[in-house]
Amino acid sequence: MSAGEFDGLVAVVTGGASGIGLAAAEALAARGARVAVLDRSVDGLTESLAGFAADVADRASVSAAVDAIAERFGGIDILVNNAGISAVGTVEENDDEEWARVLDVNVIGMARVTAAALPWLRRSEAASVVNLCSIAALNGLPQRALYSASKGAVLALTYAMATDHVGEGVRVNCVSPATVATPFVERMLQGFADPVAERAALDARQATGRMVTPEEVAGAIVYLASPSSGSTTGTALEIDGGITHLRPRPAGARA
């Protein structure tokens, strides 16, 4: 992908003020895109990123921000639905309020932002939506019942959206990372009795022996958003350190 591959294109990244979202926003800007970050707090962004305050759990907030972005930049070509929250526990350990809160952000939030952006995406000749899914959609992870359910819904939503809008020239894909070393994960770790031991377990879960970096996920997002990926839609791209398909033997183990 060339440095100016996204010249003239406008990208919106939700949850783009930190972690994977920030890495994706910076990667798109470095390749020529004009990037709008949509987040609850947009303080401290670099000059290459334009911040728009909004909460994906509030439809009026989302609609106002998307309209402001389109008015400022003249349209929207790329949407990265990255905003999301974590949840830890079994089905017994999260109450109805927590289920509603997480699904509202992780799933309905994507629908809200995409619905607001679609009128602009339909006008683009390079329209692309990239959703942040997770390996939790297809792998049973301990104490992640609610989070996994939300990401399973994101995977299904991606395929449905890709089907609904392919005839309108809007591509929809998702990336499915393994555990990524972000402030999001750091906050989640603080909920465990031994955060250090839990961090080591998360590193060891990947076949590569370490968590995924935000920059590695951003690279996959850039690929799927790129005009050069025009025949890629309805795809889930795994950036998972081998956890989904690899079963390496432990060091020293025999066949």
C-alpha angles and dihedrals in degrees: 000000000000123000093248098039092120096045110146095012125119118218129192118201119190116210085017099146096085146008120005092353093055092046090051093046092051092046092052092047091049088057094053105271122136101234129205117193115210112197141133089253121025100175119135100025119151120252091258091066128064115213125216118181115225142135116229088212090065116068095197090051091049095047092049093049095047092048090049091050093049092047093049097046101028097245146344126261105166132037123190109192098202105139113114146136134223132241130192126197147057123281088272094054102056119067128214092267092056092047090052093046096051096043090047091058103032100042113012089040089062090049092050095051094043092049090052092048099043097085088058096039090055089060093054125093090209102041116166136166121195118190125199107235126161142223083252087079091070105018126068106236123186117258094359101105097131096037091047091050090053093050092046086057090050090054092051091044091053093055092045093048091047089054095045096050107031089095089056093055094254115132118206124193138150139215120222111202127185115227109324124206098241138131085259090064093041090057090048091052091057088068091067126086091236110028093178093055091044091051090052090050091051091051092049093049092074115076087230089061097239141071119266118261123236089238091058091054090045090056090057092048091052090050093052093044093049121108087228088069092063094137095050114096134136090028132138110207114201119217094176113131088247097297096130101051109012125085105181119183117250114257109283095011119137128224 
